[in-house]
Amino acid sequence: MNLLVELKENLTDSVVSRAAYYVDENPEKTRIALEGLIHTVIAGLMKRTTTEIGVNQLYNAIQKGKFDGNLVATFPDLLRDPEQINRLAELGSTSISHLLPAMKSAIGMAISGYANIKNSAAITLLGLVTPLVLGTLNKLVVEKKLDADGLAAALADQRDHLIELTPERLLDRIAEGLNIQQLLAVGVTPAKRSAISERSPIQERQRFIPEPEEEGNGSLVKWGVGALVVLALAGAGYYIWNNTQTYSSANEEQATSTEFVDSVAVTPVDSAKLRPAAPARTDSAGTATLPASGTATSTVTTALAAYLTNPQAPGGRSFKIPTLDFETGTDRLKPAGLVTVGELATLLKNNPIVQIRLVGYANDAIPPMGNKALSVMRVLAIKNQLIKSGINYIRIDAIGLGTGIKPGDSTAVGKPRLKQIDIKVVIK
């Protein structure tokens, strides 16, 4: 089931025109905003169901709220009456504040910038879209007889549709505004309700009754624990900042918080010595280009091993791998690419300290998929192959950068839209 398609079928011309009149915006911009909000709310609820509390809150809102299939069926008629529109918008606004706490403002900013409408109009339209989304989910729960876990799984299944059908510039805004880069890049794992969640309401209330504290000592304990937590967080923050400064480079400046990133910080360890090999040749951009792979011990392995062995080589070197090529518009590696992935797996097994970052570019996406989504899918396909070969996922980061040209970048005029996979050695 594709919830995005089903929900957008409700946005008839009459619905859009009435909503546009209500928020005093252009109908065309209003349609863009309404469709964008459908994508954004589904993404937000998808993230919400990755926690047990979120799963329960969403299911209870659907079961006990005033949103059902009848609301969806009468949605166009509700927009005829200004009083009904006011009631619906207020009800939806309250619900989204409960289900996606502290995200309403971020959603409003993302949609107002995307559709070029007022921020207040985007917030109001969010209030109208939310009941429509929740009513459709209620209808799904009733028709499929889903429990809370089933609903969470159904939302998780929308991830691929979201990547495929969301315009690239909106997907960037959603990823940044809702902080779901990781979720979009590596997939959604809905939370499972524990047996404790199935307790009776009385048991639940008893479970959360705090025990009385001894006067004086309880406060001291709280302050002591709080101080320890602050110190621990400060130490962790400094550690992460220090490692980030050590391993950042000019190449990574292309990636912003709106890029899809699947990265894990790894503690640097002294590299084991490797057998010497011939040095890699580099192109004018300073990125090593490796010839096509055809044998079990190809130049790919040799060049990377040479770099890792050379103590004089600066850290953070990137290698362009032409053989990591894909079938047009897909994340299916060509035969030569599969061979190269096998060689990389062998190299990583022989050098257990090494961490790499896969940086993907794509220019051959087939609509409605965008090049950003395709580049993410491709680097993740390589990462998954390496993991299946026995490489710990912590050692492999993955970034998809689309064509390599940022939208609206006037300096990128005339630059080629890239289609390639680079391998950056983060730790050697």
N, C-alpha and C positions, 0 to 999 in steps of 0.2 A: 504494500500500500504506500502510495506517495502522498503524504499529508500536504505537502506544499502545493501540488497540483489541485488536490481536492479543495483546499482552502481558497485558492485564488479563483476557483470557479464561482465563488460567491460574490466576487467583485464585478458585478454587472455595471453597465454604463450608468444606470439609474442610481445604484448604490454609490458609485464614485462621485457622481454629480451632487448628490445630497450631502455626502461627507465633505466635498469641496466647498459647498455653500455654507455648511456649518462652521468650518474653520477659516472661511474667507481666503481660500487659496485657489490657484489655477487647477482645473480638473486633471490635466495631464500630469502635473507635478503631484497632485494628490494620489493618483493611481500609483505612481512610482513609489510614493511614501507608504501607501497601504501594502503593496506587494513586498516592499522592503521590510516592513514591520512584521509581516507574517513569517518571513525567513528569520528575522531577529528573535522573535518570541519563541519559535520552535528551537532555535539554537540555545537560547537561555534556559528553557525548560529541559532540554537535553543535558545541559551542564548540571542543572539542579538535581536531576535524578542520579547523579554519580555519588550522592550521599544518601544514607538511610533516612535522615530527617527530611531531605528534599523529596524523596519518593513518597513518604507518608503524607507530607503536606500537600503535594500535588493531587494525590489520590483522594484525600479528604476534601479538598477544594472542589473537585469534580463531583464527588458523591454527595456532599452535603450542601454545595453551593446552589446557585440559581441558574446554572448553565447546563443546558441539555440539548437534545436534538431538536426540540420544539423551538428553542431560541434561534438555532441556525436556520430553520425553515421560515421563521417569521422575521429574520434579520432585515430584509429589504423594507418590510412594512414598518418596523420600529423606527427606521430613519426618516419616515414621513412626518413624524410628530416631534417637534422640538423638545417637549417635555420628556418623551421617551428617550431621545438621544442624550439628553442631560443625565437621565437616570442611568442609562447604559454606560456612558463614559465614566461617570463617577464610580459605578460598580466595578468596571474593568480596571480603573486606576487603583482602587483599593486592593483588588486581587493581585495585580502585578507587583504592587509594593510588598505584599505578603509573600508572594512566591519567589520574586527576584529582588530581595531587599538591597537597597542602595544602588540598583542598576537602572532605575527609571531615568535619571538624569543622563547617564552615559548613552542609553538607547535614544533619548531625545536628541542629543547632540549628533550621534551617528546618522540618524535618519534626516535631520534637518540639513546637515551638510550634504548627504547623498542626494536628496530630492530637491535641494535648494528651496526649502520652505522655512517658515518661522519655527523657532524651537518650541514655542507654546503650541503651535499647530501640530507638531510632531507628537508632543506629549498627549494632546487630546485624541489624536488618531490612534495612539497606542491604547488609550482607554477603550476605544471602539473595537479595535482588533482583538484585544484580550478575551472578551466574552465569546467572540466567534471561534477563536482557537480552543478555548476550554469547552465550549459546547460541542465542537467537533470531536474532541478527545472523549467527552462523555458518551457521545454516540458510538465511538469505537469501542469503549469499555463495555457498553450494553450489548452491542451486536456480537462482539467476540468473546463476551463473558470473561473479561480480563480482571485479574486481581492487580494489586499495586505493582508487583514484580513484572507482570505481563505488560502493564502500561509502560513501565520504565524500559523494558526490552523493545517495545514498539517504537518508542522515541529514539532509542539508540540506533535502530535500523534506518532512521532518517538521515544519518550522517552522510552517507554517500550521495543521497539526493541533494542534500544541502550544498555539498561541494560542487556537484555537477550543475545545479540550476541557479545558484546565486551568482550574480554578476561579480566579476573580479574586484571591482572597486568597492562594492558593498561587502564582499567577503573580508576584505582588509579591515573595514571599519568594524564589522561584527567581531572579528578575531581580537582586535585591540580593545574595543569598548567593553566586551564581555570577558576578556582575558581567557579566551578558549583556543589559543594557538595550539597548545599541546593536544587538546581534545580533537581538533580537526586534523592534526597531523598524524597521530598514532591510533586514533579510534576511541570509541566510547565504551566504557565498562560500567553499566548501571549497577548501583548498589543493590544488594540482596537484603531484604528485611530479616533480621534475626528472630529467633524464637521469642526473645524478650518483647519484640514489637507486637507479638500476637497476644500479649497479656490483656486482661480485662482493664477497663478504664480505672477501676478502683485500685488494681495492682499498680498501674502506671502512676497514679497519684502518690501511692505509698512509696514507690521507687524513688521519686524525686523530692520527698520531704527531707530537708536538711536536718542533720543531727545538731542538737544544741551544743554550743561551744562553752568552754570554761571561760569565765570572765577574765580578760587580761591576756592569758596565755594564748587564746585563739587568735587574737589580733597580732601578737608577736610572731606566731607561726606563719600567719598570712604574709606579714611584711618580709619575713626571712625567705619564704618560698618565692615571693615576688621578686626580691632582689637577686636571687639565684637565677631566675628565669631571664631577667634583664641582662645579667652578665653573660649568660649562655648565648642569648640572641646576639649580643654585641660581638662576642667572639666569633660566632658563626658568620655574622655579616662581614667582619674584617677578613676572615679566611676566604670567603667567596669573592670579595672585592679584590683581594690580593691575587688570587688565581686568575680572575678575569683580566686584571691589568697585565699579568704575565703573558697570557696566551691570546690577547686580542691583536688584530693586525689590520693593515689598510684594507685587505680584501673583505673583511667582515663589516666594514663601514657601510657597504651596500645594503646590508640587512638591517631593518629597523624593527621596532616592536610590532609592526603590522605584518611582518613576514611570518610564515609558519616555521617554527623551529622545534626540533626534537633533540634536545641537548642535555647531557648529564655531566656535571663537573667531576673530574677525576683527579685524585691526589697525585702530583708528579712524583715519579720514582726514577732513580738512576737507571739508565738503559743498560741492558746487557750488551756486551761486545758482539758484533756480528762479523761474519767472514767478509773480507774486502771484495769489492766488485767495481766494475767500470762506472764512471760518473754518468749522470743523466745529462742530456743536452737540453737547452732551454730555448724558448722563443723570445721574441723582442719584448714581450710583456713580463718576462721573468717567470713564466709558468712552464714547467717541464711538460713536453708533449711526447707521449710514448707511442711507438709504432704499434701496428696491429699485432695482436697476440695469435700465435698459431701453434705453439708447442707448450708442453707442460711447464717448461722453465723459460718463459718469454722475457722480453726486455722490460715488461711491466714490473715483474718481480725483481729483476736485476737492478733497474734504475732506482726503485724505492729502497732496496736493500743498500745500495751504494750511498744514498742520501742518509739513511739511518746510521750507517757505519762511520760516516765522515764527521768527526767531532768539530770540524771547522765550519760546517754548514749551519747557517742560522736557522732558528726554529720557525715553525709556521709555514713551511714551504708547501705550495700547491702544485698538483700534477694534473694536467688535462689528460683524460683517458678516452681516446676516440673510439675504442672498441666497446665501451659501455654505451651501446646504441640500442634504441628501441624501435619496435614497429610503430608506424605513423599513428599518432593520436592515442597510443595505448601505453601501458606500463609493462608490456611484454618485451623482455630482452631478446635481442637477436642471438643466434648461436654463438658468435664470437664473444658477445657480452657475457654469456653464461660461463664460457671458458675463463674469461678474465676475472669474474667473481670467484671462481674456484681458486685461481692463483692468488688473489688477494686474501682469501681465507687461509691458505697455506702460509702466506707471508705473516699474517697476524698471529697464527699459531706458533710460528717460529720466533716471534718477537712479542712475548706476552705483555710487555710494558706499553706498547704503542697504542695510542688512541688516534683515530682518524675522524675527519668530518667530511661527509658527502655533501657536495654543493651542486644542486641540479638547476639546469635552465631548460626551458622548452619554448618552441615557437610553432608547434604543429598541432595544437589542440583543436579538436573538432567540436564546434558549438553544440550544446550550450556550455560544455566544459571550458574553463579558462586555462591559459598557459600556467598561471600560478598553481592551480590545483593539480595540473598534470605534472609539473615539476616536482611537487611534493610527493605525489603517488610514485613517481619513478625512483626518487632517492629512498623512499621507504621500501620499495620492492627490492632494491639492492641490499638494504639493511636487513630485511627479513631473510634473504638468501644467505647472508653471512651468518646470521644468528642460527639458521638451520644447519649451517656447516660447523657449528660448535663455538662460535665467537660470542663472548659475553656482550649483551646489548649495551652495557655501560661504556664499552670502548668505541662505540660507533654513534656519532652525532649525525643529524641529517637536516639540511636546510633546502627549501625550494624557493627560488628567486624569480620564477616566471621567465620572462624574456631577458631579464637583467637590466631592463630599462624601466625606471619608475614612472608611473603615470604623471603627466604634467611637467616632466623634467625637460626643460627647453634645451639644456646642454646635451641631451641625448639625440638631438636631430642628426640623422645620418649614420648613427651607430647601428651595427647589426643586431638583430634580434637573435640571441644565442640559443643554441640547442646542443647541450653538452653536459657531461658530468665531470666535475673536478674532485680530486681527493686532496684534502689538506691534512697534513700530519700535525696534529695538535700537540701530542706528547711523543717523544722519541727517546 
